[in-house]
Every structure is written in structure tokens, then in C-alpha cells.
């Protein structure tokens, strides 16, 4: 049994619109802004949290529960660029900007979008971008906190 290494096997694309979040097309993904090369190696944070629902009663002798609502703690840390193309995430992902974040995992970054690939799709509204504190021997960075505004498609399939 071999482990799947994540290095170079994640792709992140920003789309202003998408016809179907559960089935983004190859053309839509190709037309999106590919921000993968601007994200720091540990900068993609899409952490789900599931709330607890207490199902115990007055007659219970131990606590019981079930799963409740799901929410996401979402933020991306980007490298700043020294030209408009490389700084596109900083100039695009401003407070109140809405769109869709699509993430493909486990496939080489350089592999073209193909129908049938699994992706995650998140309807997003951006919060105020935060400049990260400067540090020696590091690139300039900023963090974009994002709010998931509707039900995400965490197991979407790319359409033709």
C-alpha cells in the first residue's frame, strides 16, 4: 500500500460564476483564474466543522448525540506578486467579492481539467484581506478569509 503525496497534486481555481456547482464544465474551469501557484504550500484551509446535537432526554443515563449543521472555516494564504498578473488574488479577492472556489486534489497540478474528475466547489464571499506580518527570508503574503454562503459541493464531478 502506497501513500498519496500531496505535493504538486492540488489545483485551485476561482470562478466569478458557474452554471452548476455540482458539475462545473471543463470550459468553465479553464476560463477561471488559476491561483494555485500563488498559494503558499500550507495556505489552503477549508476545514469543516460539524455541530453536535444533544439527543439525550430526562430519562437518559448517558449523553447521546447526533450530527448537526456543518460550517467551514475557510481562508487562503497567498504570496503577493510584483506585477498585476501575479498579484491578481490580492486585487481580485476584496471585501464582499463573491464567486466560487474549486479545488481538485490528488491529480498532478499540470494535468488538464477532464470530464469525470472529482472536485470540491464552494460558493464564497470574501472578507477583508489581511496583510501578513513581514518576516525575514519570506515572501510578502496576505490571507483571504472567506465565508461559505451556500451549500458547497464537496464531491462534484467535472462535466464535459
C-alpha positions in Angstrom: 0.0 0.0 0.0 1.4 3.4 -1.0 0.6 6.8 0.4 -0.7 9.6 -1.8 1.7 12.5 -1.6 0.0 15.9 -1.9 3.0 17.9 -3.3 2.0 19.2 -6.7 -1.4 17.4 -6.6 -3.8 20.2 -5.8 -5.3 22.8 -8.1 -7.4 25.8 -7.0 -9.4 27.9 -9.4 -11.6 31.0 -8.7 -14.8 31.4 -10.9 -17.0 34.5 -10.7 -20.0 32.4 -11.8 -20.7 28.7 -12.5 -23.9 27.2 -14.1 -24.0 24.1 -11.8 -21.7 23.9 -8.8 -22.2 20.1 -8.8 -21.0 19.8 -12.4 -18.6 22.6 -13.4 -17.6 22.2 -17.0 -14.1 21.9 -18.4 -14.7 25.2 -20.2 -15.8 27.0 -17.0 -12.7 25.7 -15.1 -10.4 26.6 -17.9 -11.8 30.1 -18.0 -11.4 30.6 -14.3 -8.5 32.2 -12.5 -6.0 29.5 -11.5 -4.5 30.7 -8.2 -2.6 27.5 -7.3 0.9 28.9 -7.9 0.1 32.0 -5.8 -1.0 29.9 -2.7 1.6 29.1 -0.1 2.3 25.3 0.4 0.3 25.3 3.7 -2.1 28.1 2.7 -5.3 26.3 1.7 -7.6 26.0 4.6 -11.1 24.5 4.1 -11.9 23.0 7.4 -15.4 21.6 8.0 -16.9 21.6 11.5 -20.0 19.6 12.4 -22.1 20.8 15.3 -23.3 18.4 18.0 -27.0 17.9 18.6 -27.9 16.6 22.0 -30.4 13.8 21.7 -30.4 12.7 25.3 -33.5 13.0 27.5 -34.5 13.3 31.1 -34.6 9.5 31.2 -31.1 9.1 29.7 -28.4 7.7 31.9 -25.7 8.8 29.5 -25.3 11.6 26.9 -26.3 10.8 23.3 -26.0 12.9 20.3 -26.0 13.1 16.5 -24.6 15.3 13.9 -25.9 18.9 13.3 -25.1 21.7 10.9 -21.9 21.8 9.0 -19.8 25.0 8.6 -16.5 25.8 7.1 -13.5 27.8 8.4 -12.1 28.9 5.1 -9.0 31.0 4.4 -6.3 31.0 1.9 -2.8 32.5 2.3 -1.4 33.9 -0.9 2.0 35.1 -2.0 1.9 38.7 -3.2 3.2 39.4 -6.7 5.3 42.2 -8.1 3.2 42.6 -11.2 -0.6 42.8 -11.9 -0.8 39.2 -13.1 1.0 37.7 -10.1 -0.9 39.9 -7.7 -4.3 39.1 -9.1 -5.5 37.3 -6.0 -4.8 40.5 -3.9 -6.5 42.8 -6.4 -9.5 40.5 -7.0 -10.4 38.9 -3.7 -11.6 42.0 -1.9 -14.2 42.5 0.8 -17.6 41.5 -0.4 -16.5 39.9 -3.6 -18.5 36.7 -4.3 -17.7 33.7 -6.6 -16.9 30.1 -6.5 -13.7 28.3 -5.3 -13.0 25.0 -7.0 -10.4 22.6 -5.6 -9.1 19.4 -7.3 -7.0 17.1 -5.1 -4.8 14.0 -5.8 -4.2 14.8 -9.5 -1.0 16.4 -10.8 -1.4 20.2 -11.0 -0.3 20.2 -14.6 -3.0 17.7 -15.7 -5.7 19.3 -17.7 -9.2 19.5 -16.5 -11.1 16.5 -17.7 -14.7 15.4 -17.5 -15.2 12.9 -14.7 -12.6 14.4 -12.3 -13.8 14.9 -8.7 -13.6 18.5 -7.4 -14.9 20.5 -4.4 -16.9 23.6 -5.1 -17.5 26.3 -2.6 -19.8 29.4 -3.0 -17.7 32.1 -1.4 -17.9 35.7 -0.3 -14.5 37.2 0.6 -13.8 39.0 3.9 -11.4 41.9 4.2 -7.9 40.6 3.1 -5.2 40.8 5.8 -1.6 41.5 5.1 0.6 39.0 6.9 3.4 40.4 9.2 6.7 40.7 7.3 9.4 38.2 8.2 13.0 37.7 7.2 13.6 35.4 4.3 10.0 35.1 3.4 7.9 36.4 0.5 5.3 39.0 1.2 1.9 37.3 1.9 -1.7 38.1 2.6 -4.6 36.0 3.9 -8.1 36.0 2.4 -10.7 34.8 4.9 -13.7 33.5 3.0 -17.3 32.8 4.0 -19.2 29.8 2.5 -22.5 31.3 1.6 -24.5 28.3 0.4 -24.3 24.5 0.4 -20.9 23.5 -1.1 -20.4 20.7 -3.5 -17.7 18.7 -1.7 -17.9 15.8 -4.2 -18.7 17.5 -7.5 -17.8 15.9 -10.9 -16.4 17.9 -13.8 -18.7 17.9 -16.8 -17.7 18.0 -20.5 
